[in-house]
Amino acid sequence: MIDPKSDNSTELWSRKKASVSTPGFLGHTSYSDVFTDNGSDLSLIGLSSPSDNTQVDMQRIQLGAQVLVLLKYLPLYRDLALARFKVWKGWSLGWPLMDMILRIIKEMWDDAEEEEPDENQRALLLSKRLFKNHTVPMEVRSDTSWQEFAAIISERWETIGLMFTFTGLAIGYVFGDDPMFKKHGWPESKSVANTAAAVGELCLQFCDSDGVINDVVCWLQLHHTSLLTTVYGDGDYRPWRKLGEMATAVFALGLHQECTDVPFFLQEMRKRTMIGAHSADKTIATFLGRPPLISWRYCDITMPLDLCCEDIVAEPEVRDAIIAKLAPDGWNQEGCLKEGAWPRVSLLASMMREKILEVSLSRKSENLAQKVEELSRELHQLYNDLPAFLHWSSDSEFKGSYVDDHLLFNLNLEFLYNDFLLYRLLAKRTKTQPDGLITTSLKILNALLSMVAKVHRYPIIGWDVAWHLCYAGLPSSGVLSADLLRRSRNQALETAQFPRSEVIQKLSVFASHLDTMIQPDEGNYKIAQQGGRAIRNVLDQVLSTPAVPFSLGRDAVIPDTEPEEIDFVGMGFLDSTDFNDRAPFLGWLEGTADGQESWMAWMDFS
């Protein structure tokens, strides 16, 4: 027990921790701009460097040692990384960086074995060394080589955290019964992601405690945010909180501005990191119906080049020869799909999503129909202007790999979902049923069912199926379910064009996929279960009501009446559902990405 009378009782809490933090990026309104303006003879004295004899408390050293003991499983981590990159090479960081990190960590662990054979003592020794190295800021010059960069990021907590976080993400690309887990003595494959999330969080805490901010920290935050959505689900608070920290870091490091004082490979990686952060921000903000944290209006960077990660880190003469073959706009001229295309198209898609969210989350409704129409035209023009090799159709046979076909499907789904958000916004604000809402919802559902069918044939491409079913599937199925139920209760609506039988069939199949494709250990499992239960209850109600025959004309329209409010609680649709857990789905089922009230507002929680 702490004795308040003791002289040193408050020492642990009152001692100011050493920091290597710098002001970071300082813009035109900053306190220093007048001193550094062109033509000014004024200058500011730089911040003092941290003391070399900075002390680290033993508790943190022991905590770090517990992390480093896990390095005995390094062969497993490498096998997981290799398995992941055999499926998808990625575009934000890529195999060259991951291979470098695995190599320098192995060298660190093996070299320490000569000093201390015992694993626990070796981990303790390395923990002390890493904390001491943490007081040394990373310094990268424009002429820093890839090999020199490896030495700069070696023996740092953020590098350790990035390796573990990436390992946790790689688990989604292998089967749980893969022999590699038994081979390397890992007790349970499902625990890899949980362990990686905990280690990544701890390494970020070490960085935060010391005021460390650099490129590797940003990479760690970006991938750790993604890992948290996998472990805890997109509706959990922890990914949202980590997203906020990442948004702060990318601006503090100046990733939103062009930077020429670092080597080419880091320039390109910074652009991809900023784009990855912007894209993740829009994705999570859309899922939760919250304002995004990163606005592109404050960003001023050029589009990354259509280069693979290996090209970025190649020797200058090799790299320059490859760049010379690109088109003036940065795309490759071979007419083929390369991983360098993904950061470019991700930026275009996320910029479009930002515009849609700006309209959707605003309370202003002046000229809403005009704004939606303009955004819709811009969206379709953007998709049409993409190179032909980025277009996808379920009817066309793709000649590339199944993975590339799946990624093109993802891109197509993203544009479809943007259409859905615009139609849904118009329906919500104007209390009408705009042309295209049901059609787009059905297109999304058909695309998802087609994707699941391919996953059954080629399981290797199913790493993100659970996320897609929740992200785009639940909102579109919610619109179809709600409209189906309204029509079953209002026979006047049956005179409008509506593919009732097809919708019922597709919703039934989709609900079954929510049960079978998303496992109990996945983060979005509860959301999927709640969605499936609500859809099945809608179908039970609809199928208990006889269908009314109707004749359709091509120009038939839905009567201009305000949709009837449906009492889902009174009808027992949410029986046995935990009120504390169902919020994410209920908001989405009625489409509340625009911040309007959801079915939750109609429920009496007392």
Residue pairs with C-beta under 8 A, 6 or more apart in sequence:
2 9
3 9
12 57
17 209
17 210
18 50
18 51
18 54
18 135
18 210
19 50
19 210
19 211
20 50
20 134
20 135
20 136
20 137
20 210
20 211
20 212
21 210
21 211
21 212
21 213
22 47
22 137
22 213
23 30
23 32
23 47
24 213
24 252
24 253
24 254
25 251
25 252
25 253
25 254
25 256
25 257
26 32
26 33
27 33
32 44
34 40
34 42
35 42
35 43
35 44
36 42
36 43
36 44
49 137
50 135
51 135
52 135
54 132
54 135
56 128
56 131
56 132
60 131
60 206
60 209
61 124
61 127
61 128
61 131
62 124
62 127
63 202
64 123
64 127
64 130
64 131
64 157
64 206
65 120
65 123
65 124
65 126
65 127
66 123
67 123
67 127
67 160
67 164
67 199
67 202
67 203
68 109
68 122
68 123
68 126
68 127
68 130
68 160
69 119
69 120
69 123
70 164
70 195
70 199
71 105
71 109
71 123
72 119
73 184
73 185
73 186
74 102
74 105
74 106
74 109
75 184
76 180
76 181
76 183
76 184
76 186
77 102
77 163
77 164
77 167
78 102
79 180
79 184
80 167
80 170
80 171
80 174
80 180
80 192
81 95
81 98
81 99
81 102
81 166
81 167
81 170
83 170
83 173
83 174
83 178
83 180
84 169
84 170
84 173
84 174
85 95
85 98
87 173
87 403
87 460
87 461
87 463
88 173
88 403
88 407
88 463
89 95
89 308
89 309
89 339
90 309
90 339
91 272
91 309
91 339
91 340
91 342
91 343
91 346
92 219
92 222
92 269
92 272
92 273
92 275
92 276
92 343
93 219
93 223
93 269
93 272
93 309
94 308
94 309
94 310
94 312
94 339
95 309
95 310
96 146
96 309
96 310
96 312
96 313
97 269
97 309
97 313
98 163
98 166
100 146
100 150
101 153
101 159
101 162
101 163
101 166
102 163
103 150
104 150
104 151
104 153
104 154
104 155
104 159
105 159
105 160
105 163
107 154
108 126
108 154
108 155
109 122
109 126
112 122
112 125
112 126
113 122
115 122
115 125
116 122
116 125
126 155
129 155
130 155
130 156
130 157
130 160
131 157
131 206
133 155
133 156
134 156
134 157
134 206
134 207
134 210
134 212
135 210
137 214
138 152
138 153
138 156
138 214
138 215
138 216
139 152
140 149
140 152
140 215
140 262
140 263
140 266
141 261
141 262
141 263
142 260
142 261
142 262
142 263
143 263
144 152
144 262
144 263
144 266
145 263
146 263
146 265
146 313
149 263
149 265
149 266
153 159
153 216
156 216
157 203
157 206
157 207
157 212
158 203
158 204
158 207
158 212
158 214
158 216
158 217
158 219
158 220
159 216
160 199
160 203
161 199
161 200
161 202
161 203
161 204
161 207
161 220
161 224
162 200
162 216
162 219
162 220
162 223
164 195
164 196
164 199
164 200
164 203
165 196
165 197
165 199
165 200
165 220
165 223
165 224
165 227
166 223
167 192
167 196
168 192
168 193
168 194
168 195
168 196
168 197
168 200
168 227
168 230
168 231
169 193
169 196
169 223
169 226
169 227
169 230
171 189
171 192
171 193
171 196
172 193
172 230
172 463
172 464
173 463
174 180
174 189
175 459
176 189
176 190
177 189
178 189
181 188
181 189
186 192
190 521
193 227
193 230
193 231
194 231
196 227
197 224
197 227
197 228
197 231
200 220
200 223
200 224
200 227
201 224
203 220
204 217
204 220
204 221
204 224
204 245
206 212
207 213
207 217
207 220
213 249
213 252
213 253
214 253
215 253
215 266
215 269
215 270
215 273
217 249
218 246
218 249
218 250
218 253
218 255
218 273
218 277
219 273
221 242
221 245
221 246
221 249
222 246
222 273
222 276
222 277
222 280
224 242
225 239
225 242
225 243
225 246
225 280
225 284
226 280
228 236
228 238
228 239
228 242
229 236
229 239
229 284
229 467
229 523
230 522
230 523
231 523
232 238
232 239
232 523
233 239
233 522
233 523
233 524
233 525
233 526
233 527
233 584
234 284
234 287
234 288
234 467
234 470
234 471
234 523
234 524
234 527
234 584
235 287
235 288
235 524
235 527
235 583
235 584
236 523
239 284
240 284
240 288
240 290
243 280
243 281
243 284
243 293
244 293
246 277
246 280
247 277
247 281
247 293
247 294
250 256
250 273
250 274
250 277
250 294
251 294
251 298
255 270
255 271
255 273
255 274
255 277
255 301
256 274
256 298
256 299
256 300
256 301
257 299
257 300
257 301
258 300
258 301
258 302
259 267
259 270
260 267
262 270
264 312
264 316
264 319
265 312
265 313
268 304
268 305
268 307
268 312
269 312
271 301
271 302
271 303
271 304
271 343
272 304
272 343
274 299
274 301
275 304
275 343
275 346
275 347
275 350
276 343
276 346
277 294
278 294
278 296
278 299
278 347
278 350
278 351
278 354
279 346
279 347
279 349
279 350
281 292
281 293
281 294
281 350
282 292
282 350
282 353
282 354
282 357
283 350
283 353
283 471
284 290
285 291
285 292
285 293
285 357
286 353
286 357
286 421
286 593
287 471
287 584
287 588
288 584
289 361
289 587
289 592
289 593
289 594
289 595
290 361
291 357
291 361
292 354
292 357
295 354
296 350
296 351
296 354
303 330
303 344
303 347
304 330
304 340
304 343
304 344
304 347
305 323
305 326
305 330
305 340
306 326
306 330
306 331
306 332
306 338
306 340
306 341
306 344
307 319
307 322
307 323
307 326
307 338
307 340
308 338
308 339
308 340
309 339
311 318
311 319
311 322
311 340
312 319
314 322
325 332
325 333
326 332
326 333
327 333
330 344
331 341
331 344
331 387
332 338
332 340
332 341
335 387
335 388
335 389
336 389
336 400
337 389
337 390
337 400
337 404
337 407
337 408
341 387
341 389
341 390
342 407
345 386
345 390
345 411
348 382
348 386
349 411
349 414
349 415
349 418
352 375
352 378
352 379
352 382
352 418
353 418
355 375
355 378
356 375
356 418
356 421
356 422
356 425
357 593
359 368
359 371
359 372
359 375
359 425
360 421
360 425
360 593
360 594
360 595
361 593
361 594
361 595
363 595
365 429
368 425
368 426
368 429
368 430
369 426
369 430
372 422
372 425
372 426
375 422
376 419
376 422
379 415
379 418
379 419
379 422
382 415
383 391
383 415
390 408
390 411
391 408
391 412
392 398
392 405
392 408
392 409
392 411
392 412
393 412
394 446
394 447
394 450
398 404
398 405
398 408
402 454
402 458
402 460
402 461
403 460
403 461
405 454
405 461
406 451
406 454
406 461
409 447
409 450
409 451
410 464
410 468
412 447
413 444
413 447
413 448
413 468
413 472
416 440
416 443
416 444
416 447
416 472
417 444
417 471
417 472
417 475
417 476
419 436
419 440
420 437
420 440
420 441
420 444
420 472
420 475
420 476
420 479
421 593
421 594
423 434
423 436
423 437
423 440
424 437
424 475
424 479
424 591
424 593
424 594
425 593
425 594
426 432
426 434
426 437
427 433
427 434
427 437
427 591
428 591
428 594
428 596
429 594
429 596
431 562
431 563
432 560
433 483
433 558
433 563
437 479
438 479
438 480
438 483
438 498
440 476
441 476
441 477
441 479
441 480
442 476
442 480
442 499
442 502
442 503
442 506
444 472
444 473
444 476
445 473
445 476
445 477
445 480
445 506
445 507
445 510
446 506
448 468
448 469
448 472
448 473
448 510
448 513
449 506
449 509
449 510
449 513
451 465
451 468
452 465
452 469
452 513
452 517
454 461
455 461
455 462
455 465
455 517
462 517
465 517
466 517
466 518
466 519
466 522
466 524
466 528
467 524
469 510
469 513
469 514
469 517
469 518
469 528
470 518
470 524
470 527
470 528
470 531
473 510
473 514
474 527
474 528
474 531
474 585
474 588
474 589
475 588
475 589
475 591
475 593
477 507
477 510
477 511
477 531
477 535
477 589
478 531
478 534
478 588
478 589
478 590
478 591
479 591
480 503
480 506
480 507
481 507
481 534
481 535
481 538
481 539
481 589
482 538
482 563
482 566
482 589
482 590
483 498
484 500
484 503
484 504
484 507
484 538
484 542
485 538
485 541
485 542
485 566
486 493
486 563
486 564
486 566
487 493
487 494
487 498
487 500
488 541
488 542
488 545
489 545
489 564
489 566
490 564
491 548
492 559
493 558
493 559
494 547
494 548
494 550
495 550
495 556
495 559
496 552
496 556
496 557
496 558
496 559
497 552
497 553
497 554
497 556
500 547
504 539
504 542
504 543
507 535
507 538
507 539
508 539
510 535
511 531
511 532
511 535
511 536
511 539
512 532
514 528
514 529
514 531
514 532
514 535
515 528
515 529
515 532
518 524
518 525
518 528
519 525
526 581
527 584
527 585
530 577
530 581
530 582
530 584
530 585
530 586
531 585
531 588
531 589
533 573
533 574
533 577
534 568
534 573
534 574
534 585
534 589
537 571
537 572
537 573
537 574
538 573
541 571
541 573
565 602
567 602
568 574
568 599
568 602
569 602
569 603
569 604
574 582
579 605
583 600
586 598
586 599
586 600
587 598
587 599
587 600
589 598
589 599
590 598
590 599
592 598
